[in-house]
């Protein structure tokens, strides 16, 4: 099959000078970052064959880049670059208004509910794409972690490669503490740790469904009641692992589905919370994230205030959320 028939074209040789953002990164991970449209197997093949050069010499796939290195990326069959999605000025302004804090290392956002953190599966523009459009070409912005599309709250974006590496290491070593608020069905008056392996399934439409079953990835969630009635409870939730839909699935599995959850929740309870509390969305909010600083290990606490619609729902239901742990 010709290049034209396959819809691909052969790119030119690229020479990339490494800056401080990618200093210390493994060459294979750098190529995976730069060549997102190229299959991973192809990337490792060109590394093994010596087609990728650094400073005109062959390197191993574990080589760590140095500032000023010149990386030669060989010609590759690639699909023509797609035009970037059109700017959504309303979305950009909305996200700009929800930046909680920013410095040279991090940008902390109070993510709105209903917006995916990144594009894909029919979504052309997510939070990270919108922020890159807002900041312009050349801005280094990478997601440190993810939130479900329907979840609001504290989302951390790294502005330096070194910061991203540090926070990913902290996440792997479980030195990051995340706290959520969730409104759930039923009276829940005791602290409870839910442990159950989670397996992720995908449908043809790209929708993901997660089930608690043997053979899945280990997951643990700690639930702590803040206030309870016979009908509903407000919980402080701390996931000790970071699986897709973890809090929602674990809550539903122990008989306390989250209010407004159309995928794992209770339809009758959702209607009741809509009628009594005016709740029109999933009541799951990432309230805070705490991690050790790279320099001295001092704990840094990031907090996202509860959205107005969730606050109004709690007031109507006679509840209130406290950020004190």
FIZA-368319 format. One record per residue: residue in three letters; x, y, z of N, C-alpha, C, O, CB in turn. Coordinates in steps of 0.1 Angstrom, whole numbers, plus 5000, padded with zeros to 4 digits. Glycine has a CB too. Example, Ala and Ser with C-alpha at 12.3 -4.5 7.8 and 13.67 -1.06 7.14 Angstrom:
# residues 2
ALA513249435078512349555078513249675078514249675085511349555090
SER512849785071513749895071512950005079513450115080514149945057
This chain:
# residues 325
UNK500849885000500050005000500950135000501850145008499050005012
UNK500650224991501450344990501150435002500150425009501150424977
UNK502050535004501850635015500550705013499850735022503050735015
UNK500250745000498950814998497750735001496750775007498850854983
UNK497850594998496650515001496550495016495350475021496850374994
UNK497650485023497550465038497150595045496850595057498850415043
UNK497150705038496750835044497950895052497750985060495550825053
UNK499150835050500250885058501350955049501350925037500950765066
UNK502151035055503251095048504451085056504451065068502951245045
UNK505651085049506951065056507451205061507551295053507950995047
UNK507651215074508051335079509551365076510251265073507851345094
UNK510051485078511451515076512151485089511551465100511651665073
UNK513551475088514351465100514151585109514051695105515851445096
UNK513951555122513851665132515051665141515551555146512551645141
UNK515551785144516651805154516051885165515652005163517951875147
UNK516051835177515351895188516451925199517151825204514251805194
UNK516552045203517452075214516752065228515652125229518052225213
UNK517251995237516651975250516752095259517852145261517251845257
UNK515652135265515652255274515452195288515452075290514552355270
UNK515252285298515152255312513952165315513952095324515252375320
UNK512852185306511652105309511851955308511251875315510552155300
UNK512751915298512951775296514251725301514651605298512851745281
UNK515051805307516351765313516051655323515251665332517051885320
UNK516851545322516751435331515751325327515651225333516451485345
UNK514951355316513951265312514551155303515551175296512851335303
UNK514151025305514650915296514250945282513251005279514050785301
UNK515150905273514950935259513750865253513050915245516150885251
UNK513350745259512150675254510950745258509950765250512150525259
UNK510950795270509750875275509651005267508551055265509850895290
UNK510751065264510751195256510151165242509351245238512151245255
UNK510551055236509951025223508450995223507751035215510750905217
UNK508050925234506650895236505851025237504751035233506450805248
UNK506451125244505851255246505751325233504751395230506651335257
UNK506851325225506851405213506051335201505551405192508251425208
UNK506051205201505451135190504251055194504150935193506551035184
UNK503251125199502051065204501250985194500450895197501151175210
UNK501451015181500750945170501450825165500950755156500451045159
UNK502650795171503450685166503250565176503450595188504950725165
UNK503050445172502850335181504150315189505250335185502550205173
UNK503950275202505050255211506050155206507250175208504450215225
UNK505550045200506449945194507350005184508549965183505649825189
UNK506850095176507650155165508750245171509850255167506750245156
UNK508350315182509350405189510550325194511650365193508650485200
UNK510250215201511250135207512050065196513250035198510750025216
UNK511450035184512249975173513250075168514450035165511249935162
UNK512850205166513850295160514950325170516050365167513150425156
UNK514650315183515750325194516650205193517950225193515050335208
UNK516150085192517049965191517949965179519049925179516249845192
UNK517350015168518150015155519050135154519850145144517150025143
UNK519050225164520050335164519650445155520450535151521350285160
UNK518350455151517850565142517750695149517750795143516550525135
UNK517550685162517550805171518950825176519550745181516550785183
UNK519450955174520750985178520651105188519851185187521651025166
UNK521651105197521751225206523151275205524151195207521451185221
UNK523351395201524651455198525451375188526651355189525451475211
UNK524651325178525251245167525651105171526251035162526351315161
UNK525351065183525750925187524550845191523550895194526750935199
UNK524750715190523750615194523650615209524550645217524050475189
UNK522350585214522150585228521250465232520550415223521550715234
UNK521250425244520250325249518950385253518850505255520850245261
UNK517950305253516550365256516450415270515550495273515550255254
UNK517450385279517350435293518150565295518250615306517850335302
UNK518750615284519650735285518750855290517650875285520250765271
UNK519350925299518651045304519251175298520451195298518851055320
UNK518351255293518651365285519351475294518951495305517451425278
UNK520251545288520851665294520451795287520251795275522451645295
UNK520451895294520152025288521152055278522352055280520052145299
UNK520652095266521552125255521752005245522352025234522852175260
UNK521351885249521451775240520751805227519651865227520951645247
UNK521251755216520551765203520051625199520851535197521451825192
UNK518751605199518151475196517751475181517051565176516951445205
UNK518251375174517851355160516751255159516851135163519051305151
UNK515551295155514351205153514351175138514151265130513051275158
UNK514351045134514451015120513151035113512051055119514850865118
UNK513151025099511851035092510950925096511350805097512151035076
UNK509650955097508650855101507450875093507050985089508350865116
UNK506750765091505450765084504450815095504250755105504950635078
UNK503750935092502850995101501651045094501651075082503551115109
UNK500551045101499351105096499451255095500051315104498051055104
UNK498851315085498951465085498351525097497351485103498151515072
UNK499051625102498651695115497151745113496851815103499551805118
UNK496351725123495051775122494951915127495851965135494051685131
UNK494051995122493952135126493552135141492652055145492952215118
UNK494052225149493752235163492252265164491652335156494552335171
UNK491552225175490152255177490052405178490952475183489552185189
UNK488852465174488652605175488652655189488252575198487352645168
UNK489152775191489252825205487752845210486952905203489952965205
UNK487552805222486252825229486452935239486852905250485752685235
UNK486253055235486553165244485753165257486353205267486253295236
UNK484553115256483753115268484353015278484453035290482353065265
UNK484852895273485452795282486752855287487052835299485752665274
UNK487552915278488852975283488653075294489353075304489553035271
UNK487653165293487353255303486953195316487253235327486353365298
UNK486153085314485653015326486752955334486852965346484552915322
UNK487652885327488752825333489752925339490252905350489552735323
UNK489953035332490853145338490353195351491053225360490953255327
UNK488953205352488353255364488453155376488253195387486953295362
UNK488753035373488752925383490252885387490352785393487952805379
UNK491252955382492552935387492752975401492553095404493653005377
UNK493052885410493152915424494452975428494553075436492852795432
UNK495552925422496852985425497752935414497552835407497352935439
UNK498853005412499852975402501253035405501353145410499353025388
UNK502252955403503653005404504452945393503852895383504252965418
UNK505752945394506552905383506552745382507052695372507952955385
UNK506052685392506052535391504652475388504552375381506552485404
UNK503652535394502252475394501252565390501352685392501952415407
UNK500152515384498852585383497852505389497652385386498552615367
UNK497052555398496052485405494652535401494452655402496252495421
UNK493852445396492552485391491452425399491552315404492452445376
UNK490352505401489052445406488252395394487452475389488352555416
UNK488452275390487852225378486352225379485752175388488352085374
UNK485652285369484252275369483752135365484452065359483652375358
UNK482552095371481951975367481551975352481152085347480751935376
UNK481551865346481051855332482051875321481751875309479951955330
UNK483351905325484451925316485451815318485951805329485052065317
UNK485851745307486851645308488251705310488451825306486851555296
UNK489151635317490451695319491251695306492251775305491251615330
UNK490951605297491651615284490751565273489751495275492951525284
UNK491051605260490251565249490351415246491251345251490651645237
UNK489451365237489451225233488051175235487251225242490451145242
UNK487851055228486550995229485351085225484351095232486250935243
UNK485651165214484551255210484651395216483851475213483251195213
UNK485551415225485751545232486951615225488051565227485951535247
UNK486751725218487851785211488651875220489851895218487351865200
UNK488051925231488752025239488551995254487352005259488352165236
UNK489551955261489451935276490152045283490652145277490051795279
UNK490252025296490952135304492352155300492752275298490852085319
UNK493152055298494552075295494752135281495652225280495351945295
UNK493952105271494052165258493652315259494252395253493152085248
UNK492552335267492052475268493152565275493352675271490752475276
UNK493752505285494852585292496052615283496652725284495252515305
UNK496352515275497452535266497152645256497952725252497852405259
UNK495852645251495452745242495452885249495752985243494052715237
UNK495052885262495053015269496453065271496553195270494352985283
UNK497452985273498753025276499653045264500653115264499452935286
UNK499252985253499953005240500952895237501252815246500653135241
UNK501452905225502452805220503752805229504252915232502752825205
UNK504152695232505452685240505252665255506252635262506252805237
UNK504052695260503852675274503852535278503252445272502452745278
UNK504652495288504752365293503652345304503752405315506152325299
UNK502652265301501552235310501152085309500852045298500252325307
UNK501252015320500951875320500151835332500451885343502251785320
UNK499151755330498351705341499151625351499851535347497151625336
UNK499051655364499651575374498851455378499351345380499951665387
UNK497551475377496551365380495351395373495251495365496251355396
UNK494251315374493051335367491851335376491851285387492851225357
UNK490751395371489451395378488451345368488551375356489051535384
UNK487451275372486351235364485651365357485751475363485251155371
UNK485151345346484451455339483451525348483351645348483851415326
UNK482651445355481551505363481951545377481151595384480451405364
UNK483251535380483751565393484351705393485051745383484751465398
UNK484051795402484651925403485751925413485951825421483552035407
UNK486552035414487552045424488952065420489252095409487451935433
UNK489852035430491252065429491951975419492051855420491852045443
UNK492452045408493151975397494552045396494552175395492351985384
UNK495651975397496952025397497652005383497651895378497851965408
UNK498152115378498852105365500352155367500552255373498152195354
UNK501252075362502752105364503152195353502752185341503551975364
UNK503952295356504552385346506052365344506652435336504352535351
UNK506552265351507952225349508052075349507352005357508852285360
UNK508952015341509151875340509551815354509151715358510151835330
UNK510451895361510951845374509851835384509751745392512051935379
UNK508851925383507751925393506851805390506351745399506952055392
UNK506651785377505851665373506451535378505751455383505651665357
UNK507751525376508451405381508251385396508051275400509951405377
UNK508451495403508351485418507051445422506851355431508751625424
UNK505951505416504651475421504151335416503451265424503651575415
UNK504651295405504351155401505051055410504450945413504751125386
UNK506251085414506950995424506150995437505950885443508351045426
UNK505751105442504951115454503651035453503250965462504651265458
UNK502951045441501750965439502050815439501350735446501151005425
UNK503150775433503450625433503750585447503450465450504650605423
UNK504450665455504850625468503750655478503950635491506150695472
UNK502550695474501350725482501750825493501250815504500850595489
UNK502450935489502751045497501951165494502151275499504251085496
UNK500951145486499951255483498651215489498151105487499751275467
UNK498051315497496751285503495751375496495751495495496851325518
UNK494651295491493551365485492351355493492051255500493351305471
UNK491551455493490251455501489151505493489251605486490451545514
UNK488051435493486851475485485651485495485651435506486551365475
UNK484651565490483351565497482351485488482351505476482851705500
UNK481551405494480551335486479251325494479251295506481051185483
UNK478151345487476751325493476251195489476151165477475751445489
UNK475951105498475550965494474250935500473650995509476650865500
UNK473650825495472350775499472450705512473450625515471850685488
UNK471450725521471350645533472050705545472950795543471750515530
UNK471850655556472550685569473850615570473850495569471650665581
UNK474950685571476250635572476950705583477350815582477150645558
UNK477050635594477450705607478850655612479350715621476450675617
UNK479450555606480750505610481750515599481450515588480550355614
UNK482950545604484150545594484250405588484050305595485450585601
UNK484650395576484750265569485850275558485850375551483350225563
UNK486650175558487650155547487150055538486849935542489050125553
UNK486950085525486449995515487549955506488250035500485350055506
UNK487749825506488849765498488249665488487549575492489949695507
UNK488449695475487949605465488649625452488749745447486449615464
UNK489049525445489749535432488749585422487649545421490349405428
UNK489249675413488449735403488949695389490149705386488449885404
UNK488049655380488349625366487549715357486449745359487949475363
UNK488349775347487749875338487349805325488149725319488749985336
UNK486149845320485649795308485349915299485050025303484449705310
UNK485549895286485149995276484149945266484049825263486450035268
UNK483350035262482250005252482650055238483650125237480850065256
UNK481950025228482250065215482150225214482850285205481250005205
UNK481350285222481150425221482350495228482450625228479850465228
UNK483150425235484350475242484050505257484850545264484750605236
UNK482750475261482350505275483050395284483050275280480850495277
UNK483550435296484150345305483250305316482550395322485450405310
UNK483250175320482550135331483450055340484249975335481250045327
UNK483350075353484250005362483449915371482449955376485150105370
UNK483949795374483249705383484249655393485449635391482649585375
UNK483649625405484549575416484449425415483449355417484049615430
UNK485549355411485649215409487049165411488049235409485049175396
UNK487149035414488448975415489248985402488648975391488348825420
UNK490549005403491349015391491549155386492449175378490748935380
UNK490849245392491049385389492249445396493049375403489849475392
UNK492449575395493549645402493149675416492049725419493949775394
UNK494049655426493749685440493349835442493849925436494849645449
UNK492349855450491849995453491349995467490649905472490750035443
UNK491650105474491250125488490750275490491350365485492350095498
UNK489550285496488950415498488550425513487950335518487850445489
UNK488850545519488450565533487250665533487350775528489650615542
UNK486150625540484950715541484750755555484850675565483750635536
UNK484550885558484350935571483051025571483051125563485551015576
UNK482050995579480851075579481051215586481651225596479751005586
UNK480451315579480451445585479151485591479051555601480851555574
UNK478051435584476651455589475751355582476051315571476251605586
UNK474751305590473951205584472451225588472151275599474351065589
UNK471551185579470151175582469651035578470550955574469351285575
UNK468451005580467950875576467950855561467950745556466550855581
UNK468050965553467950955539469250975532469550915521467051065534
UNK470151065537471451095531472551125541472251155552471251205521
UNK473751115536474951145544475951225536476151205525475551015550
UNK476551315543477751395537478951325542479151315554477651545541
UNK479851285533481051215537482351285532482351355522481051075530
UNK483351275541484651315537485351185532485351085539485551385548
UNK485951185520486451065513487851085510488351185505485651035501
UNK488650985514490150985510490450855503490550755509490950995523
UNK490650865490491150755482492650725485493450815483490950775467
UNK492950605488494350565491495050515478496250495478494450465502
UNK494250485468494750455455494050545445493150615449494550305451
UNK494450545432493950635423493350565410493750595399494950735418
UNK492350485412491750415401490550495395489950575402491250275406
UNK490250465382489150525375487850495383487550385386489150475361
UNK487050605385485750595391485750525405484750475410484850515382
UNK486950525412487150445424486050485435485450395440488450465429
UNK485950615438485050655449483650615446482850565454485250805452
UNK483250645433481850615429481550475430480450435435481650675415
UNK482450385425482150245426482150185440481250105443483150165417
UNK483150225448483150175462481950215470481450135477484450225468
UNK481550345468480350395475479150315471478350275480480150545473
UNK478950285459477750215454477850065459476850015462477750215438
UNK479050005459479149865463478749845477478349735481480549825460
UNK478949945486478549925500477149975503476849995515479649985509
UNK476450005493475050045495474850195497473750235501474449975506
UNK475850275494475650425496476050495483477050575483476550475508
UNK475350485472475750545459475750695461474950755469474850505448
UNK476550765453476650915454475550975447475050935436478050955448
UNK475051085453473951165447474251215433475351265432473451275456
UNK473351205424473551255411474451165402474751215390474251385412
UNK474751055406475550965398474650885389473950785393476450865407
UNK474750915376473850855366474350715362473650635356473650935354
UNK475650685364476250565360476150455370475850335367477650585356
UNK476550485383476650385393475550415405475550335414478050385399
UNK474850515403473950555414472550495413472250405406473850705414
UNK471650555422470250515423469350625417469350735422469950495438
UNK468650595407467850695400466750755408466550875407467150625388
UNK466150675417465150735426465750835436465150945438464350625433
UNK466850795441467550885451468051015444467951125449468750815457
UNK468550995431468951115424467751215422467951335423469551075410
UNK466551155418465451245417465051315430464651435430464251165411
UNK465151245441464851305454465751415457465351525462464851195465
UNK467051395454468051505457467851625448468151735452469451445456
UNK467351595436467051705427465851785432465851905431466851655412
UNK464851715436463651785441463851855454463351965456462451685442
UNK464551795463464651845477465851945478465752045485464851735487
UNK466951915471468151995472468452075459469452155460469251915476
UNK467752055449468052125436469352075430469952145422468252275439
UNK469751955433471051895428470851845414470051755412471551785438
UNK471651895405471451855391472751795385472951785373471151975382
UNK473651755394474951695390475451605400474851585411475951805387
UNK476551535397477151445406477751525418478451625416478351365399
UNK477351485430477951545442479251485446479251405456476851545454
UNK480251515439481651465443482551575439482651625428481951335435
UNK483251625450484151745448485451715454485551675466483451865455
UNK486551735446487951725451488251845460488651945454488951705439
UNK488151835473488251945482489751985484490052105485487651915495
UNK490651895485492051925488493051825483492651705481492251955503
UNK494251865482495351775479496551825486496951945486495651775463
UNK497251735493498451765501499651685497499451565495498151755517
UNK500751745496501951665491503251735497503151845501502051665476
UNK504351655498505551715504506351785493506451745481506451595509
UNK506851905496507651985487508951915484509451835492507952125493
UNK509451935472510651865468511951915475512851835478510951885453
UNK511852045479513052105485513352055500514452005503512952255485
UNK512352065508512552025522511551925528511551895540512552155531
UNK510651885520509651785524508451845532507551775537510251685533
UNK508451975534507352045541506052015533506052025521507652195542
UNK504951995541503651965534503052085528503052195535502751895545
UNK502652075516501952185509500452145507500152035502502652215495
UNK499552225512498152195511497452285501497552405501497452215525
UNK496752225491496052295481494552265483494152145485496452255466
UNK493752375483492252355485491452415475491852525469491952405499
UNK490352355471489352415462488052435469487452335473489252315449
UNK487552555470486252575476485152505469485152475457485952725477
UNK484152465477482952395472482252475462482052595464482052345483
UNK481852425451481052495441479752555446479152495456480752415428
UNK479352665441478152725446476852635446476052635455477852855439
UNK476752565435475552475433475552365444474452325449475452415419
UNK476752315447476752215458476552275471475852215480478152145457
UNK477052395474476852465486475352495488474852475499477652595486
UNK474652535478473252565479472452435482471452435489472652625466
UNK472852325475472152195478472352155492471352115499472752085469
UNK473552175498473752135512472852225521472352175531475252145516
UNK472852355518472052445526470552405526469952405537472152585521
UNK470052365515468652325514468352195522467252165527468152305499
UNK469452105522469351985529469651985544469651885551470151875522
UNK470052105548470452125562471752075566471952025578469452065571
UNK472752075557474052015559475152125556474852225550474351895551
UNK476352105561477452195557478752105557478852005564477552305568
UNK479652155548480952085547482052155554482152275553481252065532
UNK482952085561484052145568485352095561485551975558484052105583
UNK486252195559487552155553488652115563489752075560488152275545
UNK488252125576489152075586489251925586488151865587488752135600
UNK490451875586490551725586490451675601490551555602491851685580
